[in-house]
Amino acid sequence: MRLNTFTDYCLRVLMYCALTGGRLATISEISAAYGISASHLTKVVFFLGQQGYLETVRGKGGGMRLRPKPEQVDLGRLARIAETDNALVECFDPDNASCRIAPACQLRAILRAAQEAFYAELSRHTLADLTASPQPLVEFLGVPILPSPTKTRRGAAHENRGRG
């Protein structure tokens, strides 16, 4: 089994957005991080927005962020909808089924079962699994992340009150 480039880019964009901590990311930023054409990513981002995976904000200061939580992104479901050509062999494609032995061939059923097992395995995992150890990915990709909220003096003083 092999995922097409479009699906690969979908996964990469979602991983990147999951690493930003909710900050808006831009196509040019993701393009630079992965070394992928911005025009290819534009199509990917549009698709992911249509499918509800990304929230997109237009205009100056715009960008995209992950809409669902990473643990809600089923990798098998994403792969099924992003893969436009699931025909492993000619007989899978009803528009091009010219194989002479198709009515008697058992290969189609075996390959269909293998394909379903492939997607089922992907469905056992979520985007959260891909970003469970974020630090190496953040470093390799150079992902700017939002700073962690720090306690104010007042908050820290309030928290320490009552401790003896």
C-alpha positions as CSV (number, residue, x, y, z in Angstrom):
1,M,0.0,0.0,0.0
2,R,1.2,3.5,-0.7
3,L,-0.3,6.8,0.1
4,N,-0.3,9.4,-2.6
5,T,1.6,12.7,-2.2
6,F,-1.6,14.7,-1.5
7,T,-2.4,12.5,1.5
8,D,1.2,12.7,2.7
9,Y,1.0,16.5,2.5
10,C,-2.3,16.5,4.4
11,L,-0.7,14.5,7.2
12,R,2.3,16.9,7.3
13,V,0.1,20.0,7.4
14,L,-2.0,18.6,10.2
15,M,1.1,17.6,12.1
16,Y,2.6,21.0,11.8
17,C,-0.6,22.7,12.9
18,A,-0.9,20.3,15.9
19,L,2.6,21.4,17.0
20,T,1.8,25.2,17.0
21,G,-0.3,25.1,20.1
22,G,-3.2,26.9,18.5
23,R,-1.2,29.6,16.8
24,L,-2.1,30.5,13.2
25,A,0.4,29.0,10.8
26,T,0.9,30.1,7.2
27,I,1.3,28.2,4.0
28,S,4.7,29.9,3.4
29,E,5.8,28.9,6.9
30,I,4.8,25.2,6.4
31,S,6.2,25.3,2.8
32,A,9.6,26.4,4.2
33,A,9.6,23.9,7.0
34,Y,9.0,20.9,4.8
35,G,10.5,22.1,1.5
36,I,7.2,21.7,-0.3
37,S,5.7,23.9,-3.0
38,A,3.4,26.5,-1.6
39,S,1.0,26.0,-4.5
40,H,0.7,22.3,-3.7
41,L,0.0,23.2,0.0
42,T,-2.6,25.7,-1.0
43,K,-4.7,22.9,-2.5
44,V,-4.1,20.7,0.5
45,V,-5.1,23.5,3.0
46,F,-8.2,24.2,1.0
47,F,-9.2,20.5,1.1
48,L,-8.4,20.2,4.8
49,G,-10.5,23.3,5.5
50,Q,-13.4,21.9,3.5
51,Q,-13.2,18.7,5.4
52,G,-13.3,20.4,8.8
53,Y,-9.7,19.6,9.8
54,L,-8.5,23.2,9.6
55,E,-9.9,26.6,10.6
56,T,-8.6,29.1,8.0
57,V,-8.4,32.9,8.6
58,R,-8.0,35.0,5.5
59,G,-6.2,38.3,5.1
60,K,-3.2,40.0,6.8
61,G,-2.4,38.1,10.0
62,G,-4.4,35.1,8.7
63,G,-3.4,31.5,8.5
64,M,-4.7,28.2,9.6
65,R,-5.0,26.2,12.8
66,L,-6.1,22.7,13.7
67,R,-9.9,22.7,14.2
68,P,-10.4,19.3,16.1
69,K,-8.2,18.1,18.9
70,P,-5.3,16.0,17.6
71,E,-6.8,12.9,19.3
72,Q,-10.0,13.3,17.2
73,V,-8.2,13.1,13.9
74,D,-8.5,9.5,12.8
75,L,-5.6,8.8,10.3
76,G,-7.5,6.0,8.5
77,R,-10.5,8.3,7.9
78,L,-8.3,11.1,6.6
79,A,-6.4,8.7,4.3
80,R,-9.7,7.3,2.9
81,I,-11.0,10.8,2.0
82,A,-7.7,12.2,0.7
83,E,-6.9,9.2,-1.5
84,T,-8.6,9.9,-4.7
85,D,-7.5,6.7,-6.5
86,N,-8.0,3.7,-4.3
87,A,-7.8,1.2,-7.2
88,L,-4.9,-1.1,-6.3
89,V,-5.4,-3.0,-9.5
90,E,-7.3,-2.4,-12.7
91,C,-10.4,-4.4,-11.7
92,F,-11.0,-2.1,-8.7
93,D,-11.8,0.7,-11.1
94,P,-15.3,0.2,-12.5
95,D,-14.6,2.7,-15.3
96,N,-11.6,0.7,-16.5
97,A,-12.4,-2.9,-15.7
98,S,-11.1,-4.7,-18.8
99,C,-9.4,-7.6,-17.1
100,R,-10.5,-10.8,-18.9
101,I,-10.4,-13.0,-15.8
102,A,-12.2,-10.6,-13.4
103,P,-15.4,-12.7,-13.1
104,A,-13.4,-15.7,-11.9
105,C,-10.4,-14.1,-10.2
106,Q,-9.9,-14.3,-6.4
107,L,-7.1,-11.7,-6.3
108,R,-9.6,-8.8,-6.1
109,A,-11.1,-10.0,-2.8
110,I,-7.7,-10.6,-1.3
111,L,-6.4,-7.2,-2.3
112,R,-9.6,-5.5,-1.1
113,A,-9.2,-7.2,2.3
114,A,-5.5,-6.1,2.4
115,Q,-6.5,-2.5,1.6
116,E,-9.2,-2.6,4.3
117,A,-6.6,-3.9,6.8
118,F,-4.3,-1.1,5.8
119,Y,-6.9,1.6,6.5
120,A,-8.0,-0.2,9.7
121,E,-4.4,0.0,11.0
122,L,-4.3,3.7,10.2
123,S,-7.6,4.1,12.0
124,R,-6.0,2.7,15.2
125,H,-4.0,5.9,15.3
126,T,-4.7,9.6,15.6
127,L,-2.8,12.8,14.9
128,A,-2.0,12.8,18.7
129,D,0.0,9.7,18.1
130,L,2.1,11.4,15.4
131,T,2.8,14.4,17.7
132,A,3.1,12.6,21.0
133,S,6.8,13.6,21.3
134,P,6.7,17.1,19.9
135,Q,10.1,18.5,20.8
136,P,12.2,16.7,18.1
137,L,9.6,17.6,15.5
138,V,9.4,21.2,16.6
139,E,13.2,21.4,16.4
140,F,13.5,19.7,13.0
141,L,10.8,21.8,11.5
142,G,11.6,25.1,13.3
143,V,8.0,25.5,14.4
144,P,7.4,28.7,16.3
145,I,5.1,27.9,19.2
146,L,3.1,30.1,21.5
147,P,5.0,30.8,24.8
148,S,3.6,28.9,27.8
149,P,1.5,31.1,30.0
150,T,3.5,32.3,33.0
151,K,2.1,33.1,36.4
152,T,1.9,36.7,37.3
153,R,3.4,38.0,40.5
154,R,-0.1,38.4,41.9
155,G,-1.1,34.9,40.9
156,A,2.1,33.4,42.3
157,A,1.6,35.3,45.6
158,H,-2.0,34.2,45.8
159,E,-0.9,30.6,45.1
160,N,1.7,30.7,47.9
161,R,-0.7,32.2,50.4
162,G,-1.7,29.7,53.0
163,R,1.4,27.6,52.6
164,G,3.2,27.4,55.8
